[in-house]
Amino acid sequence: MGDQVSVQEVSDAMYKMIKDSMGQKKWKATDLTKAVTEMFGERCDKNTAKSAIRELIESGKCVYTYFGGSFIEIPHKEGAEN
């Protein structure tokens, strides 16, 4: 069994998944958790994935949106904001 993957590595991978699928797919927290546990295998557990999601939200890189469910997305820029 390999070493545990760091929370930072998992949050970076999650951010990349969210950014790459922006506009095509909305990610639920459970879907992100499943995706990274499949990606990293035994090196990533649910607690690490939860901590990575928490880090993304607290850092402001991602936000929760509530339209027909609870999703994690990259914050949208307002029209007047540059």
mmCIF file as gemmi writes it, N, C-alpha and C atoms, coordinates in Angstrom:
data_model
loop_
_atom_site.group_PDB
_atom_site.id
_atom_site.type_symbol
_atom_site.label_atom_id
_atom_site.label_alt_id
_atom_site.label_comp_id
_atom_site.label_asym_id
_atom_site.label_entity_id
_atom_site.label_seq_id
_atom_site.pdbx_PDB_ins_code
_atom_site.Cartn_x
_atom_site.Cartn_y
_atom_site.Cartn_z
_atom_site.occupancy
_atom_site.B_iso_or_equiv
_atom_site.pdbx_formal_charge
_atom_site.auth_seq_id
_atom_site.auth_asym_id
_atom_site.pdbx_PDB_model_num
ATOM 1 N N . MET Axp A 1 ? 0.842 -1.183 0 1 0 ? 1 A 1
ATOM 2 C CA . MET Axp A 1 ? 0 0 0 1 0 ? 1 A 1
ATOM 3 C C . MET Axp A 1 ? 0.881 1.238 0 1 0 ? 1 A 1
ATOM 4 N N . GLY Axp A 2 ? 0.588 2.209 -0.867 1 0 ? 2 A 1
ATOM 5 C CA . GLY Axp A 2 ? 1.377 3.432 -0.968 1 0 ? 2 A 1
ATOM 6 C C . GLY Axp A 2 ? 1.031 4.42 0.122 1 0 ? 2 A 1
ATOM 7 N N . ASP Axp A 3 ? 1.772 5.5 0.161 1 0 ? 3 A 1
ATOM 8 C CA . ASP Axp A 3 ? 1.513 6.552 1.138 1 0 ? 3 A 1
ATOM 9 C C . ASP Axp A 3 ? 0.197 7.25 0.825 1 0 ? 3 A 1
ATOM 10 N N . GLN Axp A 4 ? -0.416 7.799 1.881 1 0 ? 4 A 1
ATOM 11 C CA . GLN Axp A 4 ? -1.634 8.578 1.692 1 0 ? 4 A 1
ATOM 12 C C . GLN Axp A 4 ? -1.333 9.807 0.843 1 0 ? 4 A 1
ATOM 13 N N . VAL Axp A 5 ? -2.259 10.169 -0.001 1 0 ? 5 A 1
ATOM 14 C CA . VAL Axp A 5 ? -2.132 11.349 -0.833 1 0 ? 5 A 1
ATOM 15 C C . VAL Axp A 5 ? -2.483 12.562 0.045 1 0 ? 5 A 1
ATOM 16 N N . SER Axp A 6 ? -1.872 13.713 -0.217 1 0 ? 6 A 1
ATOM 17 C CA . SER Axp A 6 ? -2.127 14.892 0.614 1 0 ? 6 A 1
ATOM 18 C C . SER Axp A 6 ? -3.453 15.547 0.243 1 0 ? 6 A 1
ATOM 19 N N . VAL Axp A 7 ? -4.01 16.271 1.193 1 0 ? 7 A 1
ATOM 20 C CA . VAL Axp A 7 ? -5.26 16.993 0.966 1 0 ? 7 A 1
ATOM 21 C C . VAL Axp A 7 ? -5.071 17.992 -0.172 1 0 ? 7 A 1
ATOM 22 N N . GLN Axp A 8 ? -3.904 18.622 -0.232 1 0 ? 8 A 1
ATOM 23 C CA . GLN Axp A 8 ? -3.626 19.615 -1.276 1 0 ? 8 A 1
ATOM 24 C C . GLN Axp A 8 ? -3.655 18.966 -2.664 1 0 ? 8 A 1
ATOM 25 N N . GLU Axp A 9 ? -3.065 17.787 -2.798 1 0 ? 9 A 1
ATOM 26 C CA . GLU Axp A 9 ? -3.076 17.087 -4.088 1 0 ? 9 A 1
ATOM 27 C C . GLU Axp A 9 ? -4.504 16.747 -4.515 1 0 ? 9 A 1
ATOM 28 N N . VAL Axp A 10 ? -5.309 16.303 -3.555 1 0 ? 10 A 1
ATOM 29 C CA . VAL Axp A 10 ? -6.693 15.934 -3.853 1 0 ? 10 A 1
ATOM 30 C C . VAL Axp A 10 ? -7.496 17.168 -4.234 1 0 ? 10 A 1
ATOM 31 N N . SER Axp A 11 ? -7.313 18.281 -3.497 1 0 ? 11 A 1
ATOM 32 C CA . SER Axp A 11 ? -8.075 19.49 -3.829 1 0 ? 11 A 1
ATOM 33 C C . SER Axp A 11 ? -7.66 20.047 -5.186 1 0 ? 11 A 1
ATOM 34 N N . ASP Axp A 12 ? -6.37 19.946 -5.533 1 0 ? 12 A 1
ATOM 35 C CA . ASP Axp A 12 ? -5.918 20.374 -6.86 1 0 ? 12 A 1
ATOM 36 C C . ASP Axp A 12 ? -6.57 19.535 -7.958 1 0 ? 12 A 1
ATOM 37 N N . ALA Axp A 13 ? -6.642 18.225 -7.741 1 0 ? 13 A 1
ATOM 38 C CA . ALA Axp A 13 ? -7.264 17.329 -8.72 1 0 ? 13 A 1
ATOM 39 C C . ALA Axp A 13 ? -8.756 17.638 -8.861 1 0 ? 13 A 1
ATOM 40 N N . MET Axp A 14 ? -9.43 17.906 -7.732 1 0 ? 14 A 1
ATOM 41 C CA . MET Axp A 14 ? -10.852 18.247 -7.767 1 0 ? 14 A 1
ATOM 42 C C . MET Axp A 14 ? -11.073 19.552 -8.521 1 0 ? 14 A 1
ATOM 43 N N . TYR Axp A 15 ? -10.243 20.538 -8.239 1 0 ? 15 A 1
ATOM 44 C CA . TYR Axp A 15 ? -10.371 21.84 -8.903 1 0 ? 15 A 1
ATOM 45 C C . TYR Axp A 15 ? -10.22 21.683 -10.41 1 0 ? 15 A 1
ATOM 46 N N . LYS Axp A 16 ? -9.246 20.87 -10.827 1 0 ? 16 A 1
ATOM 47 C CA . LYS Axp A 16 ? -9.025 20.642 -12.26 1 0 ? 16 A 1
ATOM 48 C C . LYS Axp A 16 ? -10.243 19.959 -12.893 1 0 ? 16 A 1
ATOM 49 N N . MET Axp A 17 ? -10.826 18.978 -12.195 1 0 ? 17 A 1
ATOM 50 C CA . MET Axp A 17 ? -12.014 18.294 -12.718 1 0 ? 17 A 1
ATOM 51 C C . MET Axp A 17 ? -13.178 19.271 -12.881 1 0 ? 17 A 1
ATOM 52 N N . ILE Axp A 18 ? -13.384 20.12 -11.872 1 0 ? 18 A 1
ATOM 53 C CA . ILE Axp A 18 ? -14.484 21.083 -11.916 1 0 ? 18 A 1
ATOM 54 C C . ILE Axp A 18 ? -14.25 22.091 -13.034 1 0 ? 18 A 1
ATOM 55 N N . LYS Axp A 19 ? -13.011 22.589 -13.141 1 0 ? 19 A 1
ATOM 56 C CA . LYS Axp A 19 ? -12.695 23.598 -14.154 1 0 ? 19 A 1
ATOM 57 C C . LYS Axp A 19 ? -12.815 23.016 -15.561 1 0 ? 19 A 1
ATOM 58 N N . ASP Axp A 20 ? -12.314 21.804 -15.774 1 0 ? 20 A 1
ATOM 59 C CA . ASP Axp A 20 ? -12.345 21.18 -17.101 1 0 ? 20 A 1
ATOM 60 C C . ASP Axp A 20 ? -13.767 20.875 -17.58 1 0 ? 20 A 1
ATOM 61 N N . SER Axp A 21 ? -14.683 20.637 -16.655 1 0 ? 21 A 1
ATOM 62 C CA . SER Axp A 21 ? -16.05 20.275 -17.061 1 0 ? 21 A 1
ATOM 63 C C . SER Axp A 21 ? -17.031 21.432 -16.856 1 0 ? 21 A 1
ATOM 64 N N . MET Axp A 22 ? -16.519 22.629 -16.647 1 0 ? 22 A 1
ATOM 65 C CA . MET Axp A 22 ? -17.369 23.791 -16.426 1 0 ? 22 A 1
ATOM 66 C C . MET Axp A 22 ? -18.312 24.006 -17.613 1 0 ? 22 A 1
ATOM 67 N N . GLY Axp A 23 ? -19.602 24.188 -17.331 1 0 ? 23 A 1
ATOM 68 C CA . GLY Axp A 23 ? -20.577 24.398 -18.39 1 0 ? 23 A 1
ATOM 69 C C . GLY Axp A 23 ? -21.157 23.107 -18.953 1 0 ? 23 A 1
ATOM 70 N N . GLN Axp A 24 ? -20.523 21.97 -18.692 1 0 ? 24 A 1
ATOM 71 C CA . GLN Axp A 24 ? -21.023 20.697 -19.197 1 0 ? 24 A 1
ATOM 72 C C . GLN Axp A 24 ? -21.564 19.809 -18.091 1 0 ? 24 A 1
ATOM 73 N N . LYS Axp A 25 ? -20.92 19.87 -16.928 1 0 ? 25 A 1
ATOM 74 C CA . LYS Axp A 25 ? -21.301 18.994 -15.816 1 0 ? 25 A 1
ATOM 75 C C . LYS Axp A 25 ? -21.203 19.776 -14.525 1 0 ? 25 A 1
ATOM 76 N N . LYS Axp A 26 ? -22.161 19.54 -13.641 1 0 ? 26 A 1
ATOM 77 C CA . LYS Axp A 26 ? -22.111 20.113 -12.3 1 0 ? 26 A 1
ATOM 78 C C . LYS Axp A 26 ? -21.758 18.989 -11.344 1 0 ? 26 A 1
ATOM 79 N N . TRP Axp A 27 ? -20.868 19.26 -10.432 1 0 ? 27 A 1
ATOM 80 C CA . TRP Axp A 27 ? -20.373 18.239 -9.517 1 0 ? 27 A 1
ATOM 81 C C . TRP Axp A 27 ? -21.054 18.329 -8.158 1 0 ? 27 A 1
ATOM 82 N N . LYS Axp A 28 ? -21.551 17.213 -7.68 1 0 ? 28 A 1
ATOM 83 C CA . LYS Axp A 28 ? -22.014 17.104 -6.307 1 0 ? 28 A 1
ATOM 84 C C . LYS Axp A 28 ? -20.822 16.669 -5.47 1 0 ? 28 A 1
ATOM 85 N N . ALA Axp A 29 ? -20.866 16.95 -4.18 1 0 ? 29 A 1
ATOM 86 C CA . ALA Axp A 29 ? -19.771 16.576 -3.289 1 0 ? 29 A 1
ATOM 87 C C . ALA Axp A 29 ? -19.518 15.062 -3.329 1 0 ? 29 A 1
ATOM 88 N N . THR Axp A 30 ? -20.595 14.272 -3.36 1 0 ? 30 A 1
ATOM 89 C CA . THR Axp A 30 ? -20.432 12.811 -3.381 1 0 ? 30 A 1
ATOM 90 C C . THR Axp A 30 ? -19.79 12.343 -4.688 1 0 ? 30 A 1
ATOM 91 N N . ASP Axp A 31 ? -20.15 12.996 -5.803 1 0 ? 31 A 1
ATOM 92 C CA . ASP Axp A 31 ? -19.558 12.627 -7.096 1 0 ? 31 A 1
ATOM 93 C C . ASP Axp A 31 ? -18.065 12.938 -7.118 1 0 ? 31 A 1
ATOM 94 N N . LEU Axp A 32 ? -17.699 14.091 -6.561 1 0 ? 32 A 1
ATOM 95 C CA . LEU Axp A 32 ? -16.272 14.451 -6.494 1 0 ? 32 A 1
ATOM 96 C C . LEU Axp A 32 ? -15.511 13.456 -5.627 1 0 ? 32 A 1
ATOM 97 N N . THR Axp A 33 ? -16.104 13.095 -4.501 1 0 ? 33 A 1
ATOM 98 C CA . THR Axp A 33 ? -15.463 12.14 -3.589 1 0 ? 33 A 1
ATOM 99 C C . THR Axp A 33 ? -15.233 10.798 -4.291 1 0 ? 33 A 1
ATOM 100 N N . LYS Axp A 34 ? -16.253 10.312 -4.994 1 0 ? 34 A 1
ATOM 101 C CA . LYS Axp A 34 ? -16.121 9.042 -5.723 1 0 ? 34 A 1
ATOM 102 C C . LYS Axp A 34 ? -15.046 9.135 -6.807 1 0 ? 34 A 1
ATOM 103 N N . ALA Axp A 35 ? -15.029 10.26 -7.524 1 0 ? 35 A 1
ATOM 104 C CA . ALA Axp A 35 ? -14.071 10.422 -8.622 1 0 ? 35 A 1
ATOM 105 C C . ALA Axp A 35 ? -12.625 10.403 -8.116 1 0 ? 35 A 1
ATOM 106 N N . VAL Axp A 36 ? -12.354 11.106 -7.017 1 0 ? 36 A 1
ATOM 107 C CA . VAL Axp A 36 ? -10.963 11.124 -6.533 1 0 ? 36 A 1
ATOM 108 C C . VAL Axp A 36 ? -10.576 9.826 -5.84 1 0 ? 36 A 1
ATOM 109 N N . THR Axp A 37 ? -11.533 9.136 -5.206 1 0 ? 37 A 1
ATOM 110 C CA . THR Axp A 37 ? -11.171 7.845 -4.606 1 0 ? 37 A 1
ATOM 111 C C . THR Axp A 37 ? -10.878 6.822 -5.694 1 0 ? 37 A 1
ATOM 112 N N . GLU Axp A 38 ? -11.547 6.939 -6.848 1 0 ? 38 A 1
ATOM 113 C CA . GLU Axp A 38 ? -11.217 6.063 -7.986 1 0 ? 38 A 1
ATOM 114 C C . GLU Axp A 38 ? -9.872 6.462 -8.588 1 0 ? 38 A 1
ATOM 115 N N . MET Axp A 39 ? -9.623 7.762 -8.676 1 0 ? 39 A 1
ATOM 116 C CA . MET Axp A 39 ? -8.386 8.262 -9.277 1 0 ? 39 A 1
ATOM 117 C C . MET Axp A 39 ? -7.148 7.869 -8.456 1 0 ? 39 A 1
ATOM 118 N N . PHE Axp A 40 ? -7.234 8.056 -7.145 1 0 ? 40 A 1
ATOM 119 C CA . PHE Axp A 40 ? -6.075 7.8 -6.287 1 0 ? 40 A 1
ATOM 120 C C . PHE Axp A 40 ? -6.098 6.416 -5.644 1 0 ? 40 A 1
ATOM 121 N N . GLY Axp A 41 ? -7.196 5.699 -5.77 1 0 ? 41 A 1
ATOM 122 C CA . GLY Axp A 41 ? -7.286 4.354 -5.216 1 0 ? 41 A 1
ATOM 123 C C . GLY Axp A 41 ? -7.207 4.339 -3.703 1 0 ? 41 A 1
ATOM 124 N N . GLU Axp A 42 ? -6.459 3.409 -3.159 1 0 ? 42 A 1
ATOM 125 C CA . GLU Axp A 42 ? -6.349 3.233 -1.713 1 0 ? 42 A 1
ATOM 126 C C . GLU Axp A 42 ? -5.635 4.393 -1.025 1 0 ? 42 A 1
ATOM 127 N N . ARG Axp A 43 ? -4.953 5.217 -1.796 1 0 ? 43 A 1
ATOM 128 C CA . ARG Axp A 43 ? -4.195 6.327 -1.21 1 0 ? 43 A 1
ATOM 129 C C . ARG Axp A 43 ? -5.083 7.474 -0.749 1 0 ? 43 A 1
ATOM 130 N N . CYS Axp A 44 ? -6.365 7.46 -1.147 1 0 ? 44 A 1
ATOM 131 C CA . CYS Axp A 44 ? -7.294 8.543 -0.795 1 0 ? 44 A 1
ATOM 132 C C . CYS Axp A 44 ? -8.548 7.949 -0.165 1 0 ? 44 A 1
ATOM 133 N N . ASP Axp A 45 ? -8.881 8.407 1.041 1 0 ? 45 A 1
ATOM 134 C CA . ASP Axp A 45 ? -10.114 7.95 1.677 1 0 ? 45 A 1
ATOM 135 C C . ASP Axp A 45 ? -11.143 9.078 1.697 1 0 ? 45 A 1
ATOM 136 N N . LYS Axp A 46 ? -12.336 8.777 2.204 1 0 ? 46 A 1
ATOM 137 C CA . LYS Axp A 46 ? -13.421 9.77 2.202 1 0 ? 46 A 1
ATOM 138 C C . LYS Axp A 46 ? -13.079 10.99 3.048 1 0 ? 46 A 1
ATOM 139 N N . ASN Axp A 47 ? -12.388 10.798 4.158 1 0 ? 47 A 1
ATOM 140 C CA . ASN Axp A 47 ? -12.043 11.934 5.021 1 0 ? 47 A 1
ATOM 141 C C . ASN Axp A 47 ? -11.089 12.893 4.328 1 0 ? 47 A 1
ATOM 142 N N . THR Axp A 48 ? -10.146 12.363 3.568 1 0 ? 48 A 1
ATOM 143 C CA . THR Axp A 48 ? -9.223 13.21 2.809 1 0 ? 48 A 1
ATOM 144 C C . THR Axp A 48 ? -9.997 13.99 1.753 1 0 ? 48 A 1
ATOM 145 N N . ALA Axp A 49 ? -10.93 13.329 1.083 1 0 ? 49 A 1
ATOM 146 C CA . ALA Axp A 49 ? -11.743 13.987 0.059 1 0 ? 49 A 1
ATOM 147 C C . ALA Axp A 49 ? -12.602 15.085 0.677 1 0 ? 49 A 1
ATOM 148 N N . LYS Axp A 50 ? -13.194 14.818 1.842 1 0 ? 50 A 1
ATOM 149 C CA . LYS Axp A 50 ? -14.001 15.829 2.53 1 0 ? 50 A 1
ATOM 150 C C . LYS Axp A 50 ? -13.155 17.036 2.91 1 0 ? 50 A 1
ATOM 151 N N . SER Axp A 51 ? -11.953 16.781 3.395 1 0 ? 51 A 1
ATOM 152 C CA . SER Axp A 51 ? -11.055 17.868 3.769 1 0 ? 51 A 1
ATOM 153 C C . SER Axp A 51 ? -10.66 18.693 2.545 1 0 ? 51 A 1
ATOM 154 N N . ALA Axp A 52 ? -10.477 18.031 1.419 1 0 ? 52 A 1
ATOM 155 C CA . ALA Axp A 52 ? -10.121 18.728 0.174 1 0 ? 52 A 1
ATOM 156 C C . ALA Axp A 52 ? -11.27 19.625 -0.287 1 0 ? 52 A 1
ATOM 157 N N . ILE Axp A 53 ? -12.499 19.139 -0.19 1 0 ? 53 A 1
ATOM 158 C CA . ILE Axp A 53 ? -13.66 19.952 -0.553 1 0 ? 53 A 1
ATOM 159 C C . ILE Axp A 53 ? -13.75 21.153 0.377 1 0 ? 53 A 1
ATOM 160 N N . ARG Axp A 54 ? -13.561 20.925 1.661 1 0 ? 54 A 1
ATOM 161 C CA . ARG Axp A 54 ? -13.605 22.013 2.634 1 0 ? 54 A 1
ATOM 162 C C . ARG Axp A 54 ? -12.553 23.068 2.299 1 0 ? 54 A 1
ATOM 163 N N . GLU Axp A 55 ? -11.366 22.624 1.918 1 0 ? 55 A 1
ATOM 164 C CA . GLU Axp A 55 ? -10.29 23.552 1.561 1 0 ? 55 A 1
ATOM 165 C C . GLU Axp A 55 ? -10.661 24.389 0.33 1 0 ? 55 A 1
ATOM 166 N N . LEU Axp A 56 ? -11.264 23.75 -0.677 1 0 ? 56 A 1
ATOM 167 C CA . LEU Axp A 56 ? -11.684 24.472 -1.886 1 0 ? 56 A 1
ATOM 168 C C . LEU Axp A 56 ? -12.728 25.553 -1.561 1 0 ? 56 A 1
ATOM 169 N N . ILE Axp A 57 ? -13.68 25.219 -0.705 1 0 ? 57 A 1
ATOM 170 C CA . ILE Axp A 57 ? -14.746 26.159 -0.349 1 0 ? 57 A 1
ATOM 171 C C . ILE Axp A 57 ? -14.194 27.293 0.51 1 0 ? 57 A 1
ATOM 172 N N . GLU Axp A 58 ? -13.408 26.944 1.531 1 0 ? 58 A 1
ATOM 173 C CA . GLU Axp A 58 ? -12.883 27.963 2.448 1 0 ? 58 A 1
ATOM 174 C C . GLU Axp A 58 ? -11.888 28.899 1.783 1 0 ? 58 A 1
ATOM 175 N N . SER Axp A 59 ? -11.169 28.411 0.786 1 0 ? 59 A 1
ATOM 176 C CA . SER Axp A 59 ? -10.187 29.253 0.103 1 0 ? 59 A 1
ATOM 177 C C . SER Axp A 59 ? -10.852 30.179 -0.918 1 0 ? 59 A 1
ATOM 178 N N . GLY Axp A 60 ? -12.117 29.901 -1.258 1 0 ? 60 A 1
ATOM 179 C CA . GLY Axp A 60 ? -12.824 30.729 -2.222 1 0 ? 60 A 1
ATOM 180 C C . GLY Axp A 60 ? -12.63 30.28 -3.665 1 0 ? 60 A 1
ATOM 181 N N . LYS Axp A 61 ? -11.876 29.198 -3.873 1 0 ? 61 A 1
ATOM 182 C CA . LYS Axp A 61 ? -11.682 28.677 -5.236 1 0 ? 61 A 1
ATOM 183 C C . LYS Axp A 61 ? -12.977 28.137 -5.8 1 0 ? 61 A 1
ATOM 184 N N . CYS Axp A 62 ? -13.816 27.57 -4.928 1 0 ? 62 A 1
ATOM 185 C CA . CYS Axp A 62 ? -15.094 27.003 -5.342 1 0 ? 62 A 1
ATOM 186 C C . CYS Axp A 62 ? -16.186 27.463 -4.381 1 0 ? 62 A 1
ATOM 187 N N . VAL Axp A 63 ? -17.434 27.374 -4.854 1 0 ? 63 A 1
ATOM 188 C CA . VAL Axp A 63 ? -18.587 27.726 -4.029 1 0 ? 63 A 1
ATOM 189 C C . VAL Axp A 63 ? -19.661 26.653 -4.188 1 0 ? 63 A 1
ATOM 190 N N . TYR Axp A 64 ? -20.535 26.574 -3.181 1 0 ? 64 A 1
ATOM 191 C CA . TYR Axp A 64 ? -21.709 25.726 -3.297 1 0 ? 64 A 1
ATOM 192 C C . TYR Axp A 64 ? -22.779 26.516 -4.024 1 0 ? 64 A 1
ATOM 193 N N . THR Axp A 65 ? -23.478 25.882 -4.954 1 0 ? 65 A 1
ATOM 194 C CA . THR Axp A 65 ? -24.632 26.488 -5.601 1 0 ? 65 A 1
ATOM 195 C C . THR Axp A 65 ? -25.829 25.586 -5.333 1 0 ? 65 A 1
ATOM 196 N N . TYR Axp A 66 ? -27.003 26.185 -5.272 1 0 ? 66 A 1
ATOM 197 C CA . TYR Axp A 66 ? -28.213 25.443 -4.934 1 0 ? 66 A 1
ATOM 198 C C . TYR Axp A 66 ? -29.286 25.692 -5.983 1 0 ? 66 A 1
ATOM 199 N N . PHE Axp A 67 ? -29.201 25.025 -7.112 1 0 ? 67 A 1
ATOM 200 C CA . PHE Axp A 67 ? -30.226 25.098 -8.154 1 0 ? 67 A 1
ATOM 201 C C . PHE Axp A 67 ? -30.62 23.677 -8.514 1 0 ? 67 A 1
ATOM 202 N N . GLY Axp A 68 ? -31.702 23.194 -7.95 1 0 ? 68 A 1
ATOM 203 C CA . GLY Axp A 68 ? -32.134 21.831 -8.212 1 0 ? 68 A 1
ATOM 204 C C . GLY Axp A 68 ? -31.216 20.8 -7.582 1 0 ? 68 A 1
ATOM 205 N N . GLY Axp A 69 ? -30.522 21.183 -6.553 1 0 ? 69 A 1
ATOM 206 C CA . GLY Axp A 69 ? -29.59 20.312 -5.85 1 0 ? 69 A 1
ATOM 207 C C . GLY Axp A 69 ? -28.4 21.124 -5.366 1 0 ? 69 A 1
ATOM 208 N N . SER Axp A 70 ? -27.541 20.507 -4.621 1 0 ? 70 A 1
ATOM 209 C CA . SER Axp A 70 ? -26.362 21.181 -4.081 1 0 ? 70 A 1
ATOM 210 C C . SER Axp A 70 ? -25.133 20.787 -4.906 1 0 ? 70 A 1
ATOM 211 N N . PHE Axp A 71 ? -24.518 21.77 -5.543 1 0 ? 71 A 1
ATOM 212 C CA . PHE Axp A 71 ? -23.388 21.506 -6.421 1 0 ? 71 A 1
ATOM 213 C C . PHE Axp A 71 ? -22.183 22.351 -6.021 1 0 ? 71 A 1
ATOM 214 N N . ILE Axp A 72 ? -21.007 21.898 -6.409 1 0 ? 72 A 1
ATOM 215 C CA . ILE Axp A 72 ? -19.773 22.643 -6.18 1 0 ? 72 A 1
ATOM 216 C C . ILE Axp A 72 ? -19.299 23.167 -7.524 1 0 ? 72 A 1
ATOM 217 N N . GLU Axp A 73 ? -19.123 24.492 -7.609 1 0 ? 73 A 1
ATOM 218 C CA . GLU Axp A 73 ? -18.715 25.125 -8.857 1 0 ? 73 A 1
ATOM 219 C C . GLU Axp A 73 ? -17.656 26.178 -8.598 1 0 ? 73 A 1
ATOM 220 N N . ILE Axp A 74 ? -17.004 26.605 -9.666 1 0 ? 74 A 1
ATOM 221 C CA . ILE Axp A 74 ? -16.083 27.737 -9.604 1 0 ? 74 A 1
ATOM 222 C C . ILE Axp A 74 ? -16.95 28.988 -9.617 1 0 ? 74 A 1
ATOM 223 N N . PRO Axp A 75 ? -16.666 29.973 -8.768 1 0 ? 75 A 1
ATOM 224 C CA . PRO Axp A 75 ? -17.511 31.165 -8.728 1 0 ? 75 A 1
ATOM 225 C C . PRO Axp A 75 ? -17.586 31.859 -10.089 1 0 ? 75 A 1
ATOM 226 N N . HIS Axp A 76 ? -18.78 32.293 -10.445 1 0 ? 76 A 1
ATOM 227 C CA . HIS Axp A 76 ? -18.978 32.983 -11.721 1 0 ? 76 A 1
ATOM 228 C C . HIS Axp A 76 ? -18.568 34.437 -11.577 1 0 ? 76 A 1
ATOM 229 N N . LYS Axp A 77 ? -18.009 35.002 -12.639 1 0 ? 77 A 1
ATOM 230 C CA . LYS Axp A 77 ? -17.671 36.421 -12.668 1 0 ? 77 A 1
ATOM 231 C C . LYS Axp A 77 ? -18.918 37.188 -13.062 1 0 ? 77 A 1
ATOM 232 N N . GLU Axp A 78 ? -19.145 38.309 -12.394 1 0 ? 78 A 1
ATOM 233 C CA . GLU Axp A 78 ? -20.273 39.162 -12.739 1 0 ? 78 A 1
ATOM 234 C C . GLU Axp A 78 ? -19.953 39.904 -14.036 1 0 ? 78 A 1
ATOM 235 N N . GLY Axp A 79 ? -20.963 40.339 -14.766 1 0 ? 79 A 1
ATOM 236 C CA . GLY Axp A 79 ? -20.787 40.984 -16.06 1 0 ? 79 A 1
ATOM 237 C C . GLY Axp A 79 ? -19.923 42.227 -15.998 1 0 ? 79 A 1
ATOM 238 N N . ALA Axp A 80 ? -20.068 43.054 -14.969 1 0 ? 80 A 1
ATOM 239 C CA . ALA Axp A 80 ? -19.303 44.29 -14.862 1 0 ? 80 A 1
ATOM 240 C C . ALA Axp A 80 ? -17.917 44.075 -14.244 1 0 ? 80 A 1
ATOM 241 N N . GLU Axp A 81 ? -17.709 42.918 -13.667 1 0 ? 81 A 1
ATOM 242 C CA . GLU Axp A 81 ? -16.441 42.644 -12.993 1 0 ? 81 A 1
ATOM 243 C C . GLU Axp A 81 ? -15.369 42.267 -14.003 1 0 ? 81 A 1
ATOM 244 N N . ASN Axp A 82 ? -14.183 42.841 -13.854 1 0 ? 82 A 1
ATOM 245 C CA . ASN Axp A 82 ? -13.07 42.511 -14.763 1 0 ? 82 A 1
ATOM 246 C C . ASN Axp A 82 ? -11.958 41.819 -14.034 1 0 ? 82 A 1
